[in-house]
Amino acid sequence: MGGMCSGRICYLFRFYLYNYQFWMFKMYENYILWLYMFVVGQVLDVCGWTCWMYWKFVVYE
């Protein structure tokens, strides 16, 4: 089992981050903060896909 990377972990991080960014947006309507959180969310999204592809095509091949 190579590495500690897990798509499920990444997905959970992304899920909570999106909920948090939505709450921040509704509470403060801070566009700059929302945009920053969105970019971070995209990075985690890439992380999640990378982890999933790694596990699917490398570990279980």
Secondary structure by P-SEA (a helix, b strand, c coil): ccccccaaaaaaaaaaaaaaaaaaaaacccaaaaaaaaaaaaaaaaaaaaaaaaaaccccc
